[in-house]
Amino acid sequence: MGQEQFHAMMPVISADLIHTITTKQNVTETEAIKLLYTSDLYAVLEQEATKLWQYSTPMLYSLLEQEWETGTIRFPDV
């Protein structure tokens, strides 16, 4: 995937994750944005080379929960 396509997809991925966070964590959209954008997961997701953008929203949310609970992220073997 080219950088332009990747940068076009990031807002969609982020919006889906933010929606999921607001629903599952019962927080405001502003709080969800802060939770996502300050996470280690998002820092990795921003890097196209990691290919995390290929993961589904439920999988990304699961990794985010893992980070919140343990302070680390263990990426699944794919």
C-alpha positions as CSV (number, residue, x, y, z in Angstrom):
1,M,0.0,0.0,0.0
2,G,1.3,3.4,-0.8
3,Q,1.7,6.2,1.8
4,E,-1.2,8.2,0.3
5,Q,-3.6,5.3,0.6
6,F,-2.3,4.5,4.1
7,H,-2.8,8.1,5.2
8,A,-6.3,8.1,3.7
9,M,-7.2,4.9,5.6
10,M,-6.0,6.1,9.0
11,P,-8.9,8.5,9.8
12,V,-11.3,5.6,9.0
13,I,-9.5,3.2,11.2
14,S,-9.2,5.8,14.0
15,A,-12.9,6.7,13.8
16,D,-13.9,3.1,14.1
17,L,-11.7,2.6,17.1
18,I,-12.9,5.8,18.7
19,H,-16.5,4.7,18.2
20,T,-15.7,1.3,19.8
21,I,-13.9,2.9,22.7
22,T,-16.9,5.2,23.4
23,T,-19.3,2.3,23.3
24,K,-17.3,-0.3,25.3
25,Q,-15.7,2.1,27.8
26,N,-18.8,4.4,28.2
27,V,-16.7,7.5,27.7
28,T,-17.1,10.7,25.7
29,E,-15.7,11.0,22.2
30,T,-13.1,13.4,23.5
31,E,-12.0,10.9,26.2
32,A,-11.9,8.1,23.6
33,I,-9.7,10.2,21.3
34,K,-7.3,10.9,24.1
35,L,-7.2,7.2,25.1
36,L,-6.4,6.2,21.6
37,Y,-4.0,8.8,20.5
38,T,-1.9,8.5,23.7
39,S,-1.6,4.7,23.5
40,D,1.4,2.7,22.5
41,L,-0.9,0.8,20.1
42,Y,-1.7,4.0,18.2
43,A,2.0,4.8,17.9
44,V,2.6,1.5,16.3
45,L,-0.6,1.7,14.2
46,E,0.6,5.0,12.7
47,Q,3.6,3.2,11.1
48,E,2.4,1.7,7.8
49,A,5.3,-0.8,7.8
50,T,3.9,-2.6,10.9
51,K,0.8,-3.6,8.9
52,L,-1.4,-3.2,12.0
53,W,-3.9,-1.3,9.8
54,Q,-4.8,-4.7,8.3
55,Y,-6.3,-5.9,11.7
56,S,-10.0,-5.6,12.3
57,T,-11.4,-3.0,14.6
58,P,-12.3,-5.7,17.2
59,M,-8.7,-7.0,17.1
60,L,-7.2,-3.6,17.5
61,Y,-9.6,-2.8,20.4
62,S,-8.6,-6.1,22.0
63,L,-4.9,-5.1,21.7
64,L,-5.8,-1.7,23.2
65,E,-7.5,-3.3,26.2
66,Q,-4.5,-5.5,26.7
67,E,-2.3,-2.4,26.8
68,W,-4.6,-0.8,29.4
69,E,-4.7,-3.9,31.5
70,T,-1.0,-5.0,31.3
71,G,0.9,-2.0,30.1
72,T,2.2,-4.1,27.2
73,I,1.0,-5.3,23.9
74,R,1.5,-8.8,22.6
75,F,0.8,-8.9,18.9
76,P,-0.7,-12.1,17.6
77,D,1.2,-14.2,15.1
78,V,-0.5,-13.9,11.8
